[in-house]
Amino acid sequence: MSLRSLKGIPKIPKTRQKKAKNALDAIPQKKPDKIEYVCKSFFKYDNTGQKQLYVFAIETVAEFTNFSYEISIQNVKEKNNITFFLMGLRAMPNMAPKIQPARTEISFEDLMGDYTVNLVKQDGAINTAKYHFNVFMKEIKLLESFKPAKKNNRWFSRFEVSEDEFSFLIK
């Protein structure tokens, strides 16, 4: 039995890409409130680039034992709005396993004043917080956190300012 001869290179189907913007229109299923993520904000000084950065660290409440994970995120920054789309978890290579939450840090250079931060899950749930950034006074204030009016919207995250992770240029 012979194999058929190919007349060209076979086409391999492309994998389906998740579109982050689709999560804004999705209506989540009715579920109870459960805190799964913590969104921390802090200042971090980058020694290699000699820049002061504003960092949002998003981490899971659950801790993983055998693998270290990173949260896959797409972010969109428009004027005074920052939106983080939670796309899922990605396994990171590690030699020695340790107990830790999945964590991702997103850095910005130019935040000054009031900003609205949205955290959006793939099922359509949205949590929002309002921050005030002032690098001259070396402070970040969490003004308020709320869940926007949307059918079946629920609390899945907590917002906080992590002052113990602040780092500045030491002269």
C-alpha positions, 0 to 999 in steps of 0.5 A: 500500500503506497502513500499518496504523493503530496501536490504541495505543502499541507496547511496547518490550521491556526490555533484560536486566539482569545480576544481580550476585548470580547470579555468586556461584552460577555455576561458572567454566570451567576456565582458567589463572590470569591477573592481569587486575585490581589492587585498590588501597586507600588513604586519600583526603581529600575537600576539598569534603566535608571528610572522610577517605575509604577508597578501593578503586581497581580497575583493569585490568592491560591499558592501553587506547590509543584510548578511556578506560574505566571499570570498571562495578561493583556493590558490597555492604557488609554488616557486615565484608564488602565485595563488588565485582561486576565488571560490565564496561567502560564507555567514557568521553568524552574529547577527547584519547586517552591510554594508561591502564588502565580504573579505578574508585574506590569510596569509603567513610567508615566503615571501621575494623578488619578487613574482608574484601573479595571481588572477583567476576567475572561468570563466578563466579570469586572472589578475597578479601583481608583488610584492617585499617584504622586511620585514627588510625595512618594505616595500611591493612594487607593481612593476606592474600589468597586464593581461596575454595574453589570449583570451578574458581576461579582467580586473576584479581586482585591486592590491594595497599595503595597508600601513594603515593596516600595523602592526608590533611588538611594543617594 
